[in-house]
Amino acid sequence: MSQKEEAVCEAAIAVLEHGGPACLTDPKTVMQTLERAYDLGATQDDVIAEMRRQHASGSPGPGSTGGDA
């Protein structure tokens, strides 16, 4: 997995764990992971697609199969 792919996975996890308006995690951490992904050439669409993939699999994380990560 490339650095960009890893950064996209990390950003997607951070956004999903944040919980939107519930603000379950520090928003600065979320923004830092997104910034890293964008700095490595990712787009917002890349992160959204990864978030959808992780949500559909039932468990966030690179290569997740829906089990314990």
C-alpha positions as CSV (number, residue, x, y, z in Angstrom):
1,M,0.0,0.0,0.0
2,S,1.4,3.4,-0.9
3,Q,1.8,6.3,1.5
4,K,-1.1,8.0,-0.2
5,E,-3.4,5.0,0.2
6,E,-2.4,4.6,3.8
7,A,-3.1,8.3,4.5
8,V,-6.5,8.0,2.8
9,C,-7.4,5.0,5.0
10,E,-6.2,6.9,8.1
11,A,-8.2,10.0,7.2
12,A,-11.4,8.0,6.5
13,I,-11.0,6.2,9.8
14,A,-10.5,9.6,11.6
15,V,-13.6,11.1,10.0
16,L,-15.8,8.1,10.7
17,E,-14.6,7.9,14.3
18,H,-15.3,11.6,14.8
19,G,-19.0,11.0,14.4
20,G,-19.9,14.2,12.6
21,P,-21.9,16.6,14.8
22,A,-21.4,14.3,17.8
23,C,-17.8,15.4,17.9
24,L,-16.5,12.2,19.5
25,T,-12.8,13.0,18.8
26,D,-10.6,16.0,18.6
27,P,-11.4,17.8,15.3
28,K,-7.8,19.0,15.1
29,T,-6.7,15.3,14.8
30,V,-9.2,14.8,12.0
31,M,-8.0,17.8,10.1
32,Q,-4.3,16.7,10.5
33,T,-5.0,13.3,9.0
34,L,-7.0,14.9,6.1
35,E,-4.2,17.4,5.5
36,R,-1.6,14.6,5.3
37,A,-3.7,12.7,2.8
38,Y,-4.2,15.9,0.7
39,D,-0.5,16.7,0.9
40,L,0.2,13.2,-0.6
41,G,-2.1,13.9,-3.5
42,A,-5.4,12.5,-2.3
43,T,-8.6,14.3,-3.1
44,Q,-11.8,14.7,-1.1
45,D,-13.4,12.2,-3.4
46,D,-10.6,9.6,-2.5
47,V,-11.4,10.0,1.2
48,I,-15.2,9.9,0.6
49,A,-14.8,6.7,-1.4
50,E,-12.7,5.1,1.3
51,M,-15.2,6.1,4.0
52,R,-18.0,4.5,2.0
53,R,-15.9,1.3,1.5
54,Q,-15.1,1.1,5.2
55,H,-18.7,1.8,6.2
56,A,-20.0,-0.9,3.8
57,S,-17.5,-3.4,5.2
58,G,-18.7,-2.7,8.7
59,S,-15.3,-2.0,10.1
60,P,-12.9,0.8,9.4
61,G,-9.3,0.1,8.5
62,P,-7.0,-0.9,5.6
63,G,-7.9,-4.3,4.2
64,S,-10.7,-4.7,6.7
65,T,-12.8,-7.8,6.4
66,G,-15.4,-6.7,8.9
67,G,-13.8,-8.6,11.8
68,D,-11.6,-7.4,14.7
69,A,-9.1,-4.8,13.5
